[in-house]
Amino acid sequence: MLLADVALPVPLARAFTYEIPASLASRVVAGSRVTCAIGSRRVVGVVLGVREGEPPPGVKALVSVVGDEPAVPADLLAFLRDVASYYLAPIGEVMRLALPPLEREVARGLDAPTLFASTARGVVTRRVQWVTANEASSEGSATPAVRLGTRASALLTQLRALGTAPLARLEQQWPGARASAARLASLGLVTIDERDAPDDPFFAEPAPRDTPPEPTEAQAVAVEAIVSALRESRPATFLLHGVTGSGKTEVYLRAIAAAREANKGGIVLVPEIALTPQLVARFRARFGDDVAVIHSAMTARERHTMWKRLHAGELDVAIGARSALFAPVRKLGLIVVDEEHDPSFKQEEGVRYHARDMAILRAHRIGGVCVLGSATPSLESVHLTTTGKATKLLLPVRTRAQSMPRVEIVDLRRIGAGPTGDKRLSIPLHRAIEQTLAAKEQAILFLNRRGFSPSVRCESCGEMCACPSCSVALTFHKRAATLRCHYCEHETAMPTSCPKCHAPGESLALEGLGTEKLEETLSLAFPGARIARLDRDVASGRNVDKVLARVRAREVDILVGTQMVTKGHDLPHVTLVGVVNADAALSIPDFRAAERAFQLLVQVAGRAGRGDVPGRVIVQTYDPEHHAITFGAKHDVDGFVAHELVDRRELGYPPFSRVALVRTDAVDEKVARAACAALAMCASRASEGRETNIDILGPAAAPLARLRGRYRFRVMLRSADRALLRHVIVAVERARAELPHSVRSAIDVDPMQLL
């Protein structure tokens, strides 16, 4: 009997076997979407493979095949199976990452169309007309002014500058453009065709084509190395280490252009949507609108349209956040991971994959090239270059020959507060802001704490206002007059008296400094300055670029923000960056704390002095001797990496070992602790008798011991022997099935967050 192994939308690692009816035999292949019954429900799954064999007892037959072609190409299917295997994730959940919602007509009639389908009624694609300027012949280019009216001639001139544009957009700008376009088409000067509507706002405005600048010597060397590997179809991984403002994006653009010339596709990954508009604008200026944009803020229809055009081969470049890694780009040859050090490339829920690591794997599987770019490379990526698994490419200077910004360290132990009276706005920082405003330049103040005050404490009894569901303090948000938990989003009104001793509200003291309070303090200190804030309370998703657009338009004098402001934004009029509290990242209980603090410091410092005026950075700290601070102040990446690698090797942490984190949580603290202890014992038994060692650290309460009403425990498994670690976590994965139903558990392979 002909059988199909199918991935279904259930939290199980295994596939399900179905009989293939003779009527469907010619259409069922690996990668096909099929409808099938599971219990009394009818769902959509993906065929992993087809084989002949004896049917298992009670085998059911497939109901139908969705679509005329396999939804998942063979190379992508094999990669997805590798992802599921490495991260011990249910194969159906991994398949969900790669496919968009179903069309409405397909989704109809399904009982639970949750896998690769929207939770509503599916999506309907919308078609729009596009106008494309044809290449002008010598005859055509000489006669349009004579044969065409003023409006049609102007329209043709604009189209030749843009290359192509939606007819509806032209109609908005040029009344009567539809008739003019029809006339131009009748003369063979333009072509009008129908395409799926690009609903994404990244394509809302025309993008005039740019002229590629002359590359610097270092850029040319880097591009040649990448292009050489592409031409030879040689698997290769490159670490593009370039200082901030050194032109890494230009290297990406030239590499993508070379891939397209070789008839190969490309994927460009950025850490988060905040960087996407800036990068998309650069790519559209170079390649026109023939790029796909993929990110979490897209609607179901937008995701479906982009996926469909990539799958059909209409588009060959995909840009987006980590989920763009699973785009069905045909003849994929190049994957770029910009800001590869950023922890947001790690998915923290569901399938806990790391997009950077999996980008290397996907490129390797197809014999392609993976480029990892950063001004502050992760230690894992640097280690790849020292072990010969990656090649390092250097961009040591800024493209416009600007000097790196001058960094001044302010020791808060010795230097007092400025005129505001708040020590977090020291005298040097206050004076620097005054000078920047007087020069009509812009400043960024970085503080990685949202809200007005991080905590509220009663001065009578010492009680701190804490979240009832999490073991964290509540943050006061003045504008909303609420106390809010930044983990579970619990929210309550500011109390009028102490909940414990009932002392009057005057006894409740606001402790610490958040971005909201910093914004208010600056408004009072500099009443003539235009101040904006960039954090998750005021801007998220697509709204981030609106704030940044105001900064680029010089409608903002001071930008206050969390780590959102440290990303790779190009803000040429920013000449001052103030790091209000450089120690915040160092206090996190994580072996990567120093690395992240250094990266944040260097990245945010890199926002200064990218224009014609030299930049200045002021770093406020209570620990000026810490190596992350001292090396960061000198922009000395190599010095920091060398220092940190010595510590990591001595302690046995990555990149000199592999780590997996086993987590349990439950409403009952004792139950959660016992479950974690059982999994730790299982790991210990699985490692017995092995020649190499594995460290089993725990069980222990997590640093955030209680979250959303559940008590949390963890065990860290660590070994330099990758095969041994794999053997142990597979044993732990099997043991998870024996835990009580009240316990939630998870295995995080290569974790990035230890909280």
URGI-V287479 format. One record per run of one state. SS is the DSSP state (~ for helix, > for strand, _ for the rest). FROM is the first residue (numbers start at 1). TO is the last residue. If there is no record, write none. Layout:
SS FROM TO
SS FROM TO
This chain:
_ 1 1
> 2 7
_ 8 15
> 16 19
_ 20 21
~ 22 24
_ 25 32
> 33 38
_ 39 40
> 41 52
_ 53 60
> 61 61
_ 62 63
> 64 66
_ 67 73
~ 74 86
_ 87 90
~ 91 96
_ 97 102
> 103 103
~ 104 107
_ 108 122
> 123 123
_ 124 126
> 127 133
_ 134 137
~ 138 147
_ 148 149
~ 150 162
_ 163 163
> 164 166
~ 167 173
_ 174 176
~ 177 186
_ 187 189
> 190 196
_ 197 200
~ 201 203
_ 204 216
~ 217 231
_ 232 235
> 236 242
_ 243 247
~ 248 261
_ 262 264
> 265 269
_ 270 272
~ 273 287
_ 288 291
> 292 294
_ 295 299
~ 300 311
_ 312 316
> 317 320
_ 321 321
~ 322 326
_ 327 331
> 332 338
_ 339 342
~ 343 345
> 346 346
_ 347 353
> 354 354
~ 355 365
_ 366 368
> 369 374
_ 375 378
~ 379 386
_ 387 390
> 391 395
_ 396 405
> 406 411
_ 412 416
> 417 417
_ 418 425
> 426 426
~ 427 438
_ 439 441
> 442 446
_ 447 452
> 453 453
_ 454 454
> 455 458
_ 459 463
> 464 464
_ 465 465
> 466 466
_ 467 472
> 473 473
_ 474 474
> 475 477
_ 478 481
> 482 484
_ 485 490
> 491 493
_ 494 496
> 497 497
_ 498 503
> 504 504
~ 505 507
> 508 511
_ 512 514
~ 515 525
_ 526 530
> 531 534
_ 535 542
~ 543 552
_ 553 557
> 558 561
_ 562 562
~ 563 566
_ 567 573
> 574 579
_ 580 584
~ 585 587
_ 588 592
~ 593 605
_ 606 615
> 616 621
_ 622 626
~ 627 633
_ 634 636
~ 637 651
_ 652 657
> 658 666
_ 667 668
~ 669 687
_ 688 694
> 695 707
_ 708 709
> 710 719
_ 720 721
~ 722 736
_ 737 743
> 744 749
_ 750 755
